[in-house]
Amino acid sequence: MHYILCKDKKWIETLEQEMTSDLTKDFETVPGLPLIKCSNNIDLRNKYLAFSSTVLLNAIELPEDSVSKQSAAVVECILKKFPDGAKVNYHVYSLTDKYGILETGRAEILKDKIHKALKKNKIFCLRKDFDRSLPFIQVCILTDRSLAVSILNQQEMKDYHSLVSPFVGGFSNVEEDKKAPSRAFKKIVEAQRVLGVKIQENETLVDLGASPGGWTYIARKNGAKVIALDRSELREDLMADDMVTFLKSDAFKFQTEERIDWVVSDIICTPERILELIDLWVNNKKCSKFIFTIKFQGNSDYGILKQFKEVASLCDYQVIIKQLNVNKNEVTIMGRAL
């Protein structure tokens, strides 16, 4: 089975609509949980589910039992798939109806037992970081204490790149930064982690619709040079920064002959205008990486996501389309050149 999670229960209907529209009507919604189950006969390779936070793909289902017996069963499944010396991403969590994603209690005990057994068998788990180039093990404890176990090798991680999340159970909580010009800074912080690429020192980033400067602030914090465009100026300290070039102009008309490292946008506009930016910057290969927020008015615009998915499948970029934890009625499309 594929276990498809969304951010919380209020988004389950939207995810159902996306599933029905773009993939299949043959799925089951789990009562009380932000979770959909569908047969693994449904091919999700190189597919996009914008309103899913993460997916346990081709999950093995293990019945409720003692932690010791469950951990032994999980380890047996893993050892069948990976050779000695393998390094893997590794998440264990409980999915609860009341508290959402939990890493404490039974999940913590099970995680420790599996980790120790894998270490003895020379399978090494990343404890904190997430590396999209490595295999990925997810163990989800369901409300009846049964398990859903997803084990992806390196090729499968490429095939399902837009569906998996670097965050445990797809949930993240970006730390506050009181020095940031606005709370929108959290979007670009989370997006970098989802994409698996960080803005680097001496890279050049174009920030379209930059005011008051939340995304420019993060780019400068990472050491990048910024070309910021908006009708309104950025916060005073960013305007005074020698590494920030501010252009008071239309963000949709800006062009440059050189290939830019990053193009980002959190502009308040219709989804159609973001398609214009993608055509300009991505289809024309004018940038190496991009992050664009797609903002919706109500739920009437969701159908346009099909066009974004078509573009994602055809362009020469590895693209992720996902509702971030910090997104409201928004979806973020991001990618990096292949």
Secondary structure as a PSIPRED ss2 file (coil, helix, strand):
# PSIPRED VFORMAT (PSIPRED V4.0)

   1 M C   1.000  0.000  0.000
   2 H E   0.000  0.000  1.000
   3 Y E   0.000  0.000  1.000
   4 I E   0.000  0.000  1.000
   5 L E   0.000  0.000  1.000
   6 C C   1.000  0.000  0.000
   7 K C   1.000  0.000  0.000
   8 D C   1.000  0.000  0.000
   9 K H   0.000  1.000  0.000
  10 K H   0.000  1.000  0.000
  11 W H   0.000  1.000  0.000
  12 I H   0.000  1.000  0.000
  13 E H   0.000  1.000  0.000
  14 T H   0.000  1.000  0.000
  15 L H   0.000  1.000  0.000
  16 E H   0.000  1.000  0.000
  17 Q H   0.000  1.000  0.000
  18 E H   0.000  1.000  0.000
  19 M H   0.000  1.000  0.000
  20 T H   0.000  1.000  0.000
  21 S H   0.000  1.000  0.000
  22 D H   0.000  1.000  0.000
  23 L C   1.000  0.000  0.000
  24 T C   1.000  0.000  0.000
  25 K C   1.000  0.000  0.000
  26 D C   1.000  0.000  0.000
  27 F E   0.000  0.000  1.000
  28 E E   0.000  0.000  1.000
  29 T E   0.000  0.000  1.000
  30 V C   1.000  0.000  0.000
  31 P C   1.000  0.000  0.000
  32 G C   1.000  0.000  0.000
  33 L C   1.000  0.000  0.000
  34 P C   1.000  0.000  0.000
  35 L E   0.000  0.000  1.000
  36 I E   0.000  0.000  1.000
  37 K E   0.000  0.000  1.000
  38 C E   0.000  0.000  1.000
  39 S C   1.000  0.000  0.000
  40 N C   1.000  0.000  0.000
  41 N C   1.000  0.000  0.000
  42 I C   1.000  0.000  0.000
  43 D C   1.000  0.000  0.000
  44 L C   1.000  0.000  0.000
  45 R C   1.000  0.000  0.000
  46 N C   1.000  0.000  0.000
  47 K C   1.000  0.000  0.000
  48 Y C   1.000  0.000  0.000
  49 L C   1.000  0.000  0.000
  50 A C   1.000  0.000  0.000
  51 F C   1.000  0.000  0.000
  52 S C   1.000  0.000  0.000
  53 S C   1.000  0.000  0.000
  54 T E   0.000  0.000  1.000
  55 V E   0.000  0.000  1.000
  56 L E   0.000  0.000  1.000
  57 L C   1.000  0.000  0.000
  58 N C   1.000  0.000  0.000
  59 A C   1.000  0.000  0.000
  60 I E   0.000  0.000  1.000
  61 E E   0.000  0.000  1.000
  62 L E   0.000  0.000  1.000
  63 P C   1.000  0.000  0.000
  64 E C   1.000  0.000  0.000
  65 D C   1.000  0.000  0.000
  66 S C   1.000  0.000  0.000
  67 V H   0.000  1.000  0.000
  68 S H   0.000  1.000  0.000
  69 K H   0.000  1.000  0.000
  70 Q H   0.000  1.000  0.000
  71 S H   0.000  1.000  0.000
  72 A H   0.000  1.000  0.000
  73 A H   0.000  1.000  0.000
  74 V H   0.000  1.000  0.000
  75 V H   0.000  1.000  0.000
  76 E H   0.000  1.000  0.000
  77 C H   0.000  1.000  0.000
  78 I H   0.000  1.000  0.000
  79 L H   0.000  1.000  0.000
  80 K C   1.000  0.000  0.000
  81 K C   1.000  0.000  0.000
  82 F C   1.000  0.000  0.000
  83 P C   1.000  0.000  0.000
  84 D C   1.000  0.000  0.000
  85 G C   1.000  0.000  0.000
  86 A C   1.000  0.000  0.000
  87 K E   0.000  0.000  1.000
  88 V E   0.000  0.000  1.000
  89 N E   0.000  0.000  1.000
  90 Y E   0.000  0.000  1.000
  91 H E   0.000  0.000  1.000
  92 V E   0.000  0.000  1.000
  93 Y E   0.000  0.000  1.000
  94 S E   0.000  0.000  1.000
  95 L E   0.000  0.000  1.000
  96 T E   0.000  0.000  1.000
  97 D C   1.000  0.000  0.000
  98 K C   1.000  0.000  0.000
  99 Y C   1.000  0.000  0.000
 100 G E   0.000  0.000  1.000
 101 I E   0.000  0.000  1.000
 102 L E   0.000  0.000  1.000
 103 E C   1.000  0.000  0.000
 104 T C   1.000  0.000  0.000
 105 G C   1.000  0.000  0.000
 106 R H   0.000  1.000  0.000
 107 A H   0.000  1.000  0.000
 108 E H   0.000  1.000  0.000
 109 I H   0.000  1.000  0.000
 110 L H   0.000  1.000  0.000
 111 K H   0.000  1.000  0.000
 112 D H   0.000  1.000  0.000
 113 K H   0.000  1.000  0.000
 114 I H   0.000  1.000  0.000
 115 H H   0.000  1.000  0.000
 116 K H   0.000  1.000  0.000
 117 A H   0.000  1.000  0.000
 118 L H   0.000  1.000  0.000
 119 K H   0.000  1.000  0.000
 120 K H   0.000  1.000  0.000
 121 N C   1.000  0.000  0.000
 122 K C   1.000  0.000  0.000
 123 I C   1.000  0.000  0.000
 124 F E   0.000  0.000  1.000
 125 C E   0.000  0.000  1.000
 126 L C   1.000  0.000  0.000
 127 R C   1.000  0.000  0.000
 128 K C   1.000  0.000  0.000
 129 D C   1.000  0.000  0.000
 130 F C   1.000  0.000  0.000
 131 D C   1.000  0.000  0.000
 132 R C   1.000  0.000  0.000
 133 S C   1.000  0.000  0.000
 134 L C   1.000  0.000  0.000
 135 P C   1.000  0.000  0.000
 136 F E   0.000  0.000  1.000
 137 I E   0.000  0.000  1.000
 138 Q E   0.000  0.000  1.000
 139 V E   0.000  0.000  1.000
 140 C E   0.000  0.000  1.000
 141 I E   0.000  0.000  1.000
 142 L C   1.000  0.000  0.000
 143 T C   1.000  0.000  0.000
 144 D C   1.000  0.000  0.000
 145 R C   1.000  0.000  0.000
 146 S C   1.000  0.000  0.000
 147 L E   0.000  0.000  1.000
 148 A E   0.000  0.000  1.000
 149 V E   0.000  0.000  1.000
 150 S E   0.000  0.000  1.000
 151 I E   0.000  0.000  1.000
 152 L E   0.000  0.000  1.000
 153 N C   1.000  0.000  0.000
 154 Q H   0.000  1.000  0.000
 155 Q H   0.000  1.000  0.000
 156 E H   0.000  1.000  0.000
 157 M H   0.000  1.000  0.000
 158 K H   0.000  1.000  0.000
 159 D H   0.000  1.000  0.000
 160 Y C   1.000  0.000  0.000
 161 H C   1.000  0.000  0.000
 162 S C   1.000  0.000  0.000
 163 L C   1.000  0.000  0.000
 164 V C   1.000  0.000  0.000
 165 S C   1.000  0.000  0.000
 166 P C   1.000  0.000  0.000
 167 F C   1.000  0.000  0.000
 168 V H   0.000  1.000  0.000
 169 G H   0.000  1.000  0.000
 170 G H   0.000  1.000  0.000
 171 F C   1.000  0.000  0.000
 172 S C   1.000  0.000  0.000
 173 N C   1.000  0.000  0.000
 174 V C   1.000  0.000  0.000
 175 E C   1.000  0.000  0.000
 176 E C   1.000  0.000  0.000
 177 D C   1.000  0.000  0.000
 178 K C   1.000  0.000  0.000
 179 K C   1.000  0.000  0.000
 180 A C   1.000  0.000  0.000
 181 P C   1.000  0.000  0.000
 182 S C   1.000  0.000  0.000
 183 R C   1.000  0.000  0.000
 184 A C   1.000  0.000  0.000
 185 F H   0.000  1.000  0.000
 186 K H   0.000  1.000  0.000
 187 K H   0.000  1.000  0.000
 188 I H   0.000  1.000  0.000
 189 V H   0.000  1.000  0.000
 190 E H   0.000  1.000  0.000
 191 A H   0.000  1.000  0.000
 192 Q H   0.000  1.000  0.000
 193 R H   0.000  1.000  0.000
 194 V H   0.000  1.000  0.000
 195 L H   0.000  1.000  0.000
 196 G C   1.000  0.000  0.000
 197 V C   1.000  0.000  0.000
 198 K C   1.000  0.000  0.000
 199 I C   1.000  0.000  0.000
 200 Q C   1.000  0.000  0.000
 201 E C   1.000  0.000  0.000
 202 N C   1.000  0.000  0.000
 203 E C   1.000  0.000  0.000
 204 T E   0.000  0.000  1.000
 205 L E   0.000  0.000  1.000
 206 V E   0.000  0.000  1.000
 207 D E   0.000  0.000  1.000
 208 L E   0.000  0.000  1.000
 209 G C   1.000  0.000  0.000
 210 A C   1.000  0.000  0.000
 211 S C   1.000  0.000  0.000
 212 P C   1.000  0.000  0.000
 213 G C   1.000  0.000  0.000
 214 G H   0.000  1.000  0.000
 215 W H   0.000  1.000  0.000
 216 T H   0.000  1.000  0.000
 217 Y H   0.000  1.000  0.000
 218 I H   0.000  1.000  0.000
 219 A H   0.000  1.000  0.000
 220 R H   0.000  1.000  0.000
 221 K H   0.000  1.000  0.000
 222 N C   1.000  0.000  0.000
 223 G C   1.000  0.000  0.000
 224 A C   1.000  0.000  0.000
 225 K E   0.000  0.000  1.000
 226 V E   0.000  0.000  1.000
 227 I E   0.000  0.000  1.000
 228 A E   0.000  0.000  1.000
 229 L E   0.000  0.000  1.000
 230 D C   1.000  0.000  0.000
 231 R C   1.000  0.000  0.000
 232 S C   1.000  0.000  0.000
 233 E C   1.000  0.000  0.000
 234 L C   1.000  0.000  0.000
 235 R C   1.000  0.000  0.000
 236 E H   0.000  1.000  0.000
 237 D H   0.000  1.000  0.000
 238 L H   0.000  1.000  0.000
 239 M H   0.000  1.000  0.000
 240 A C   1.000  0.000  0.000
 241 D C   1.000  0.000  0.000
 242 D C   1.000  0.000  0.000
 243 M C   1.000  0.000  0.000
 244 V E   0.000  0.000  1.000
 245 T E   0.000  0.000  1.000
 246 F E   0.000  0.000  1.000
 247 L E   0.000  0.000  1.000
 248 K C   1.000  0.000  0.000
 249 S C   1.000  0.000  0.000
 250 D C   1.000  0.000  0.000
 251 A C   1.000  0.000  0.000
 252 F C   1.000  0.000  0.000
 253 K C   1.000  0.000  0.000
 254 F C   1.000  0.000  0.000
 255 Q C   1.000  0.000  0.000
 256 T C   1.000  0.000  0.000
 257 E C   1.000  0.000  0.000
 258 E C   1.000  0.000  0.000
 259 R C   1.000  0.000  0.000
 260 I E   0.000  0.000  1.000
 261 D E   0.000  0.000  1.000
 262 W E   0.000  0.000  1.000
 263 V E   0.000  0.000  1.000
 264 V E   0.000  0.000  1.000
 265 S E   0.000  0.000  1.000
 266 D C   1.000  0.000  0.000
 267 I C   1.000  0.000  0.000
 268 I C   1.000  0.000  0.000
 269 C C   1.000  0.000  0.000
 270 T C   1.000  0.000  0.000
 271 P H   0.000  1.000  0.000
 272 E H   0.000  1.000  0.000
 273 R H   0.000  1.000  0.000
 274 I H   0.000  1.000  0.000
 275 L H   0.000  1.000  0.000
 276 E H   0.000  1.000  0.000
 277 L H   0.000  1.000  0.000
 278 I H   0.000  1.000  0.000
 279 D H   0.000  1.000  0.000
 280 L H   0.000  1.000  0.000
 281 W H   0.000  1.000  0.000
 282 V H   0.000  1.000  0.000
 283 N H   0.000  1.000  0.000
 284 N C   1.000  0.000  0.000
 285 K C   1.000  0.000  0.000
 286 K C   1.000  0.000  0.000
 287 C E   0.000  0.000  1.000
 288 S E   0.000  0.000  1.000
 289 K E   0.000  0.000  1.000
 290 F E   0.000  0.000  1.000
 291 I E   0.000  0.000  1.000
 292 F E   0.000  0.000  1.000
 293 T E   0.000  0.000  1.000
 294 I E   0.000  0.000  1.000
 295 K E   0.000  0.000  1.000
 296 F C   1.000  0.000  0.000
 297 Q C   1.000  0.000  0.000
 298 G C   1.000  0.000  0.000
 299 N C   1.000  0.000  0.000
 300 S C   1.000  0.000  0.000
 301 D C   1.000  0.000  0.000
 302 Y H   0.000  1.000  0.000
 303 G H   0.000  1.000  0.000
 304 I H   0.000  1.000  0.000
 305 L H   0.000  1.000  0.000
 306 K H   0.000  1.000  0.000
 307 Q H   0.000  1.000  0.000
 308 F H   0.000  1.000  0.000
 309 K H   0.000  1.000  0.000
 310 E H   0.000  1.000  0.000
 311 V H   0.000  1.000  0.000
 312 A H   0.000  1.000  0.000
 313 S H   0.000  1.000  0.000
 314 L H   0.000  1.000  0.000
 315 C C   1.000  0.000  0.000
 316 D C   1.000  0.000  0.000
 317 Y E   0.000  0.000  1.000
 318 Q E   0.000  0.000  1.000
 319 V E   0.000  0.000  1.000
 320 I E   0.000  0.000  1.000
 321 I E   0.000  0.000  1.000
 322 K E   0.000  0.000  1.000
 323 Q C   1.000  0.000  0.000
 324 L C   1.000  0.000  0.000
 325 N C   1.000  0.000  0.000
 326 V C   1.000  0.000  0.000
 327 N C   1.000  0.000  0.000
 328 K C   1.000  0.000  0.000
 329 N C   1.000  0.000  0.000
 330 E E   0.000  0.000  1.000
 331 V E   0.000  0.000  1.000
 332 T E   0.000  0.000  1.000
 333 I E   0.000  0.000  1.000
 334 M E   0.000  0.000  1.000
 335 G E   0.000  0.000  1.000
 336 R E   0.000  0.000  1.000
 337 A E   0.000  0.000  1.000
 338 L C   1.000  0.000  0.000
